[in-house]
C-alpha cells in the first residue's frame, strides 16, 4: 500500500483555521427610511418631535436603560444594578467597553456630567424627571450611585430609560445647547451628514458595545408630502417609511407582494387643542360646548376607516391601567347649543353664528399641518361641526414649522402662543408616562412644560402637586383617574382619536424591524444587532407572564454576540484536544503494529 505522509501540524492548522472568527460585514449596506419632516440637529437639545425625532437621536446616543418592544425598561448602558429597599438609592455598574464615536471611553463621569448639565441647562423633557435626584456619586469608571430625595415610581422609565447620555469632553465646552450642532454620541450609528430639508445620513458604529449594527448606512430622506412618501416606497425609491399608512391605502399596501405591512396599537394622541388663555376659550362652558359638538366616532369611522380608537376625554389611552373607564366621549350638538345659550353666547344678529357675551363677533381659526391629509380632513370635519352649533371658524393649513412657531414658539410654553384652535398630536411617550398629565395642564410653565394651550386652574395644580408626593400605587392610580375626570369636565383639550400604526417596508431589503407597541418599526431596537423576530409584532396579545424575563438574563443578553466568538475558540480548542488524542493513539498503534501511515 502506498504510504501517505501528512504533517500533523498542517492538519491541526487547517482544523484550527476553520474556527477563526472573521468580522462579518453588515447584512445590509444601505437602507433608506422616509421621514416626514426635518428634525433639526439630532442631539438631545435640538431635535423636534418625539417620533421619529427622538428615535433618530437614540440611534446616535444611548440611555442607561431602554424600553423594550412592550415598553418595559431593560438595562442598556447599565450592566448590573441594585435598588435599595426604600427605593431611594440606585447603584449602577455600566459596561466596560463603551466608547464615544470619537473613540474615547464612556465612563460614570459622563453620566454624572449629563445629569448636572441638564439641571444647569434645562430641557423640559429631560430636566424635570431629574429633579428627584439628590446626589450622584462616581465610584470609579463604571460604578456610580444615585440617591433620590424622595421615591419616584417612574424613575426607571423616566429619566433612566429616556435620558440620552452626553460626552463630557464635548458638552463641557457648550454654553448654549439650543444652538449646538454636534451629534457625537455612543449609539449604534454615527452622524455623517444633515442636509437641511433634504436628508440625514448615518453610518454604523463598528465598535458598538452591543455588536456591529446590521445596516452599514442609514439614509433618512425628508419627504414632507405623505402621498409622495407612499409612492416612493411603492416605487422602490425608499425601503421603509416612518409615517403610518393612510387607512384607505392599507389594503393596497397589504396586497403588494414586494412590501410587508406591520400593524399595531398606536399611543399617539390626536386632539383638538384649545388656546385656553384667549377669550372666549377661557370660558369652561365654551370649551365644553366644543367638546359636545364633535363626533369623535364619526372621525374614526369616516377618516380613519376604523383604524383608530376614539379618544378618551381624560386623555389617557383606554388600554392603560391608569385609564378612568368611567369617562366616556360625549357627542350631543343640541347639548352644545344649550350650553352656549346658557353661557350667553347667542346669535344676536341672525347670521347663523354666535356672538360673545358682550355681543362681539366670534371668528376663530383652526390651524393644521399642511403636509398631513388625515389631520386636514379632521380639521375640516371638526370645523363643520363647530359651525353647525354656531361657532364660526375656518381651517388654515400651514407648513409644520409655522404651525409650531404659533402654537409652541421655540418649544417653550413660557413664550406664550398665538392661535385660537388647532389639530395637534402628542407622541406615544405622553401615554407611556401617565404623570405627564401634570406637564400637559399645570399652570406653571416650569412644571406644565407642554401646556401649549396655556390652561390654568389652581385645583388641577393642587392635584398635580399631590401626585408628586404620593408613592402608594393605588393612591397614585386614583389620583391620576381623578385628574382625568377633572380634565374631561374642563375640556382644555378635546382628545379625538388614537390612530392605529400601520407601517410598511421592503422585506427583501431588510426584514429585521421590531414593532414597538404604541410607536411602530422606526425605533432603536430595529437597528441594533441581536436576534430579531421573524415578523413585527401585530396586535400583540402575549400575556404578561410570557413577557417577563429574569433581570440577570436581560443584563447578560447584550453580551451574547461577543460570547459567540468565545464559543468558536473553545470549540476549536476542544477539537484540538480530540485530534491530539487520536494522534497519540495512532502513534502508539504504529509503534506496536508498524502501521503503514506516518503522521
C-alpha positions in Angstrom: 0.0 0.0 0.0 1.3 3.4 -0.9 2.5 5.3 2.2 0.8 8.7 2.8 2.8 11.2 4.8 1.0 14.3 6.0 2.3 16.8 8.5 0.3 16.6 11.8 0.8 20.4 12.2 -0.7 21.1 8.9 -3.8 19.1 9.8 -4.1 20.9 13.1 -3.6 24.3 11.4 -6.4 23.5 8.9 -8.8 22.4 11.6 -7.9 25.4 13.8 -8.3 27.9 10.9 -11.9 26.7 10.4 -12.7 28.2 13.8 -11.0 31.6 13.2 -13.6 34.4 13.7 -13.9 36.7 10.8 -15.6 40.1 11.4 -18.8 39.9 9.4 -19.9 42.7 7.1 -23.3 44.4 7.8 -26.1 42.3 6.4 -27.5 45.4 4.6 -25.1 48.0 3.1 -27.6 50.9 2.8 -31.2 51.4 4.0 -33.4 54.4 3.1 -36.2 55.3 5.6 -38.5 58.1 4.7 -39.4 60.7 7.4 -41.9 63.5 7.1 -40.1 66.5 8.4 -36.7 67.9 9.2 -35.9 67.2 12.8 -33.2 69.9 13.0 -29.9 68.9 14.7 -30.1 65.4 16.1 -28.9 66.0 19.6 -31.0 66.0 22.8 -31.4 69.7 22.8 -32.2 70.4 19.1 -34.5 67.5 17.8 -38.1 68.4 17.1 -40.6 65.6 17.5 -40.9 62.6 19.9 -41.4 60.3 16.9 -39.4 59.8 14.9 -37.2 62.7 16.0 -36.2 61.4 19.4 -35.9 57.9 17.9 -33.3 59.2 15.5 -31.5 60.8 18.4 -31.4 57.5 20.1 -29.6 55.9 17.2 -26.8 58.3 18.0 -27.0 58.3 21.8 -27.5 55.7 24.5 -29.5 55.7 27.7 -28.8 53.8 30.9 -31.9 51.8 30.3 -34.0 51.4 27.2 -37.7 50.4 26.6 -38.2 47.0 25.1 -40.8 46.3 22.4 -43.5 46.2 25.1 -42.2 49.4 26.7 -40.7 47.8 29.7 -37.4 49.3 30.8 -34.4 47.0 30.4 -30.7 47.6 31.1 -28.7 49.2 28.2 -25.6 51.0 29.2 -26.1 49.5 32.6 -24.7 46.0 33.1 -25.7 45.4 36.7 -27.8 47.4 39.2 -29.2 47.4 42.7 -32.0 49.3 44.2 -32.3 49.9 48.0 -35.3 48.6 50.0 -36.6 52.2 50.4 -36.3 52.8 46.7 -34.1 55.9 47.3 -30.6 54.5 46.3 -29.7 53.2 42.9 -26.3 51.6 42.3 -25.2 51.1 38.7 -22.4 49.3 37.0 -22.1 50.2 33.4 -20.5 48.1 30.6 -16.7 48.5 30.5 -16.3 48.6 26.7 -18.5 51.5 25.7 -16.8 54.2 23.5 -17.9 57.5 22.2 -17.9 57.9 18.4 -14.5 59.6 18.6 -13.0 56.5 20.4 -12.9 58.0 23.9 -14.3 55.8 26.7 -17.8 56.5 28.1 -17.5 56.4 31.9 -19.5 57.1 35.0 -18.2 60.7 34.9 -20.1 61.2 31.7 -23.3 60.0 33.4 -22.9 62.4 36.3 -22.0 65.2 33.9 -25.1 64.6 31.9 -27.3 64.8 35.0 -25.6 68.0 36.1 -25.7 69.5 32.6 -29.4 69.1 32.1 -30.1 70.6 35.5 -27.9 73.6 34.6 -29.3 73.9 31.1 -33.0 72.9 31.3 -34.6 70.9 28.6 -38.1 70.2 30.0 -38.5 66.6 28.9 -35.1 65.5 30.4 -34.6 68.0 33.2 -37.9 67.7 35.1 -37.5 63.9 35.8 -34.1 64.6 37.2 -35.3 66.8 40.0 -35.7 64.0 42.5 -32.0 63.1 42.3 -30.4 64.5 45.5 -26.9 63.3 44.8 -24.8 61.5 42.2 -21.6 59.8 43.3 -19.0 58.3 41.0 -17.1 55.4 42.5 -14.9 54.5 39.5 -15.1 54.4 35.7 -18.0 52.0 35.6 -19.7 52.4 39.0 -21.9 55.2 40.3 -24.7 55.8 42.8 -27.8 57.9 42.6 -29.6 58.9 45.7 -33.2 60.3 45.4 -34.7 62.9 47.7 -38.0 61.0 47.6 -39.1 57.8 46.0 -40.1 58.1 42.3 -42.3 55.3 40.9 -41.5 56.3 37.4 -37.7 56.7 37.8 -36.9 53.5 35.8 -38.9 54.8 32.9 -38.0 58.5 33.1 -35.3 59.6 33.4 -33.4 56.2 33.3 -34.9 54.9 30.1 -35.2 58.3 28.5 -32.2 60.5 29.3 -29.5 60.5 26.5 -26.0 60.4 28.0 -23.8 63.2 26.8 -20.0 63.1 26.3 -18.4 65.3 29.0 -15.4 66.1 26.9 -17.6 67.6 24.2 -20.5 69.2 26.1 -18.4 70.7 28.9 -17.5 73.4 26.4 -21.1 74.0 25.2 -22.7 77.1 26.9 -25.7 77.5 24.5 -27.0 73.9 23.9 -30.0 75.1 21.9 -27.6 76.2 19.2 -25.3 73.2 19.4 -24.9 71.3 16.1 -22.7 68.3 17.2 -24.4 64.9 17.5 -21.5 62.8 18.7 -22.8 60.1 21.0 -22.1 56.4 21.8 -25.0 54.9 19.9 -25.1 52.2 17.2 -24.9 54.9 14.4 -22.8 57.9 13.8 -23.9 61.1 12.1 -22.3 61.7 8.7 -24.4 64.5 7.1 -27.5 66.5 7.6 -28.7 68.4 4.5 -31.4 70.7 5.9 -34.8 69.9 4.4 -33.4 67.0 2.4 -31.9 64.1 4.3 -29.8 62.7 7.2 -27.1 60.1 6.6 -25.7 57.9 9.4 -23.1 55.1 9.3 -22.8 52.1 11.5 -20.7 52.3 14.6 -18.5 49.2 14.1 -17.2 49.5 17.7 -20.6 49.5 19.2 -20.6 47.7 22.6 -23.6 45.5 21.7 -22.0 44.4 18.4 -21.8 45.9 14.9 -25.2 47.1 13.7 -26.8 45.1 10.9 -27.0 48.1 8.5 -23.9 49.8 7.2 -25.5 53.1 6.3 -28.9 54.7 7.1 -30.3 57.4 4.9 -33.4 59.3 6.1 -34.8 61.3 3.1 -37.1 64.1 4.3 -40.4 63.8 2.3 -43.0 66.2 3.7 -45.8 65.1 1.4 -47.1 61.8 2.7 -48.5 60.8 -0.7 -45.1 61.3 -2.2 -43.6 59.2 0.6 -46.1 56.3 0.0 -45.4 56.5 -3.8 -41.6 56.5 -3.2 -41.9 53.3 -1.1 -44.0 51.5 -3.7 -41.6 52.6 -6.5 -38.7 51.2 -4.6 -37.0 54.6 -4.1 -37.0 54.1 -0.4 -37.1 51.0 1.7 -39.3 51.9 4.7 -41.5 54.7 6.0 -41.8 56.2 9.4 -45.3 57.6 8.7 -48.3 55.5 9.3 -50.1 54.5 6.1 -53.4 56.2 5.3 -56.3 54.0 6.1 -57.6 54.0 2.6 -54.3 52.6 1.3 -53.8 49.8 3.8 -55.4 47.1 1.5 -53.3 48.4 -1.4 -50.1 48.0 0.6 -51.1 44.7 2.1 -51.7 43.2 -1.4 -48.4 44.4 -2.7 -46.1 41.3 -2.8 -43.0 43.4 -2.6 -43.9 45.0 0.7 -44.7 43.9 4.2 -47.1 45.7 6.5 -46.7 45.8 10.2 -49.8 46.9 12.3 -50.3 47.5 15.9 -51.9 49.8 18.5 -50.9 53.4 18.5 -50.5 55.6 21.5 -50.0 58.9 19.6 -52.9 61.1 20.6 -54.6 63.3 18.0 -56.5 66.1 19.8 -58.3 69.4 19.3 -56.0 71.9 21.0 -57.7 74.9 22.5 -56.0 78.2 23.5 -57.4 78.4 27.0 -55.9 81.8 27.7 -57.6 83.5 24.8 -61.3 84.6 25.1 -63.8 83.1 24.6 -61.8 79.8 25.1 -61.0 81.0 28.6 -64.7 80.1 29.4 -65.1 76.5 30.5 -68.6 76.5 29.1 -67.4 77.5 25.7 -64.8 74.6 25.7 -67.4 72.1 26.9 -69.7 73.1 24.0 -66.8 72.5 21.6 -66.4 69.0 23.1 -70.1 68.2 22.8 -70.2 69.4 19.2 -67.6 67.0 17.9 -68.5 63.5 16.8 -65.3 61.6 17.6 -66.6 58.2 16.5 -67.5 59.7 13.1 -63.9 60.8 12.7 -62.7 57.3 13.4 -65.2 55.7 11.0 -65.0 58.1 8.1 -61.5 59.4 8.1 -59.6 56.5 9.6 -61.9 53.8 8.3 -61.9 52.2 11.7 -58.0 52.1 12.1 -58.1 54.1 15.3 -59.7 54.2 18.8 -61.9 57.0 19.9 -60.1 59.5 22.2 -60.8 59.3 26.0 -62.0 62.7 27.3 -59.4 62.4 30.1 -56.6 61.9 27.6 -55.2 58.6 28.9 -55.4 55.7 26.4 -58.1 53.1 27.3 -55.5 50.3 27.3 -53.6 52.0 30.1 -54.0 50.6 33.7 -54.4 54.2 34.7 -57.4 54.9 32.4 -60.5 56.1 34.1 -63.1 53.8 32.5 -66.0 55.8 34.0 -65.4 58.5 31.4 -67.0 58.3 28.0 -66.6 60.5 25.0 -69.5 63.0 24.5 -71.3 64.0 21.3 -74.5 66.0 21.6 -74.9 69.0 19.3 -78.2 70.0 21.0 -76.4 69.9 24.4 -73.6 72.1 22.9 -76.2 74.7 21.8 -77.8 74.6 25.2 -74.5 75.2 27.0 -73.7 78.1 24.7 -77.1 79.7 25.1 -77.0 79.4 28.9 -73.5 80.9 29.0 -74.6 83.9 27.0 -73.1 83.1 23.6 -76.0 84.0 21.3 -76.7 84.7 17.7 -77.9 88.3 18.2 -77.8 89.4 14.5 -79.4 86.3 12.9 -76.4 85.4 10.7 -76.3 81.9 12.0 -73.2 82.4 14.1 -73.0 83.3 17.7 -71.6 86.5 19.3 -69.7 86.5 22.6 -71.2 87.6 25.9 -70.6 91.2 25.0 -72.2 91.0 21.6 -68.9 90.9 19.7 -68.4 88.7 16.7 -66.7 85.4 17.2 -64.5 84.3 14.3 -61.9 81.6 15.1 -59.2 79.9 13.1 -58.1 76.3 13.3 -54.5 75.6 12.5 -53.3 72.3 11.0 -50.2 70.9 9.3 -50.4 71.3 5.5 -48.5 68.0 4.9 -50.9 65.8 6.8 -54.1 64.9 4.8 -55.6 63.0 7.7 -55.3 65.9 10.1 -56.5 68.3 7.4 -59.7 66.3 6.9 -60.1 66.0 10.6 -59.8 69.8 11.0 -62.4 70.3 8.3 -65.0 67.9 9.9 -64.4 69.5 13.3 -64.8 73.0 11.8 -68.1 71.9 10.2 -69.3 70.6 13.5 -68.5 73.9 15.3 -70.1 75.9 12.6 -73.3 73.8 12.9 -73.6 74.8 16.6 -73.0 78.5 15.7 -69.2 78.8 16.5 -67.8 80.4 13.4 -64.3 79.1 12.4 -62.2 78.3 9.4 -59.3 75.9 8.8 -55.9 77.2 7.9 -53.4 74.6 6.7 -49.8 75.8 7.1 -46.3 74.2 7.0 -45.4 72.4 10.2 -42.7 74.8 11.2 -45.1 77.8 11.0 -47.8 76.0 13.0 -45.2 75.0 15.6 -44.0 78.6 15.9 -47.5 79.8 16.6 -48.7 77.1 18.9 -45.4 76.3 20.6 -42.9 79.1 19.9 -39.3 77.7 20.3 -40.9 74.7 22.0 -41.1 76.8 25.2 -44.5 77.3 26.7 -43.3 80.3 28.8 -43.0 82.2 25.5 -46.8 82.2 25.0 -48.9 81.3 22.0 -50.6 82.9 19.0 -53.5 80.8 17.9 -57.2 80.1 18.5 -57.6 76.4 17.9 -55.6 73.6 16.3 -55.5 69.9 15.4 -52.5 68.7 17.3 -50.8 65.4 18.2 -48.7 64.2 21.1 -46.4 61.2 20.5 -46.7 57.9 22.3 -44.4 58.9 25.2 -47.1 61.0 26.7 -49.1 57.8 27.2 -46.2 55.8 28.5 -45.8 58.1 31.5 -49.3 59.0 32.9 -47.6 61.5 35.3 -47.0 63.7 32.2 -50.6 64.8 32.6 -49.2 67.3 35.0 -46.8 68.6 32.3 -49.8 68.9 30.0 -52.0 71.0 32.2 -50.1 72.6 35.1 -50.3 76.4 35.0 -46.6 76.9 36.0 -44.6 76.7 32.7 -41.7 75.2 34.6 -44.0 72.3 35.6 -46.5 72.4 32.8 -43.7 72.3 30.2 -46.0 71.1 27.4 -49.1 73.0 28.3 -49.3 74.7 24.9 -52.9 75.8 25.5 -51.9 77.9 28.5 -54.6 76.2 30.6 -54.7 77.5 34.2 -56.6 76.0 37.1 -55.4 76.1 40.8 -57.4 72.9 41.6 -55.6 70.9 38.9 -52.3 72.3 40.1 -53.0 71.0 43.6 -53.8 67.5 42.2 -50.5 67.6 40.4 -48.5 68.6 43.5 -50.3 65.9 45.4 -49.4 63.3 42.8 -45.7 64.2 43.1 -45.7 63.3 46.8 -47.8 60.1 46.5 -46.0 56.8 46.4 -48.6 54.2 47.1 -49.5 52.8 43.7 -53.2 52.5 44.4 -53.4 56.1 45.6 -51.4 57.2 42.6 -53.8 55.5 40.2 -56.8 57.0 42.0 -55.2 60.5 41.7 -54.5 60.1 38.0 -58.1 58.9 37.4 -59.3 62.0 39.4 -57.1 64.2 37.2 -58.6 62.6 34.1 -62.2 63.3 35.3 -61.1 66.9 36.0 -59.7 67.3 32.5 -62.8 65.7 30.9 -65.0 68.3 32.7 -62.9 71.3 32.0 -62.1 70.4 28.4 -58.8 72.3 27.9 -58.3 69.9 25.0 -60.6 67.5 23.2 -58.9 64.1 22.6 -60.2 62.9 19.2 -58.5 59.5 18.5 -55.5 57.3 18.8 -54.6 56.2 15.3 -53.5 52.6 14.8 -50.0 52.3 13.5 -49.6 50.8 10.0 -46.0 50.7 8.8 -44.7 49.3 5.6 -41.3 48.3 4.3 -39.5 46.2 1.7 -38.6 42.9 3.4 -36.2 41.9 0.6 -34.0 44.9 1.6 -34.3 44.4 5.4 -36.6 42.3 7.5 -35.1 42.9 10.9 -37.6 45.6 12.1 -39.1 45.3 15.6 -42.6 46.7 16.2 -42.6 48.7 19.4 -46.1 48.9 20.9 -47.5 52.3 20.5 -44.7 53.5 18.3 -44.0 51.3 15.3 -41.0 50.0 13.5 -38.7 53.0 13.4 -37.0 52.6 16.8 -33.6 51.7 18.1 -34.4 48.0 18.5 -34.9 47.7 14.8 -31.3 48.9 14.1 -29.1 47.1 16.6 -27.7 43.6 16.4 -29.1 40.5 18.1 -32.0 38.2 17.4 -35.0 39.7 15.6 -38.5 38.3 15.5 -39.4 36.8 12.1 -42.1 39.4 11.7 -43.0 42.6 13.5 -45.5 42.3 16.4 -49.0 42.5 15.1 -51.7 43.3 17.8 -49.5 41.5 20.4 -51.6 39.7 22.9 -48.9 37.8 24.7 -49.7 37.6 28.4 -47.5 39.3 30.9 -46.1 36.1 32.4 -44.7 35.2 29.0 -43.2 38.7 28.5 -41.5 38.6 31.9 -37.8 38.0 31.8 -35.3 37.4 34.6 -33.3 40.6 35.3 -30.0 38.8 35.2 -30.9 37.2 31.8 -31.7 40.6 30.5 -28.5 42.1 31.8 -26.4 39.4 30.1 -28.3 39.2 26.8 -26.4 42.1 25.3 -23.1 40.2 25.6 -24.3 37.2 23.6 -22.9 38.3 20.3 -19.5 38.7 21.9 -19.7 35.3 23.6 -20.3 33.6 20.3 -16.7 34.3 19.3 -15.6 32.7 22.6 -17.6 29.7 21.7 -15.7 29.3 18.4 -12.4 29.4 20.2 -13.5 26.9 22.8 -14.8 24.6 20.1 -11.5 24.9 18.3 -9.5 24.0 21.4 -11.8 21.1 22.2 -11.3 19.7 18.7 -7.5 20.1 19.0 -7.6 18.1 22.2 -9.7 15.4 20.4 -7.3 15.3 17.4 -4.3 15.2 19.7 -5.7 12.2 21.5 -6.2 10.3 18.2 -2.7 11.4 17.0 -1.1 10.0 20.2 -3.2 6.8 20.0 -2.3 6.4 16.3 1.3 6.8 17.1 1.1 4.2 19.8 -0.6 1.8 17.4 2.2 2.5 14.9 4.8 1.7 17.4 3.1 -1.6 18.2 1.8 -2.6 14.8 4.2 -0.9 12.3 1.2 0.8 10.7 1.7 1.9 7.0 0.8 5.5 7.7 3.0 8.1 9.3 1.7 11.3 10.8 
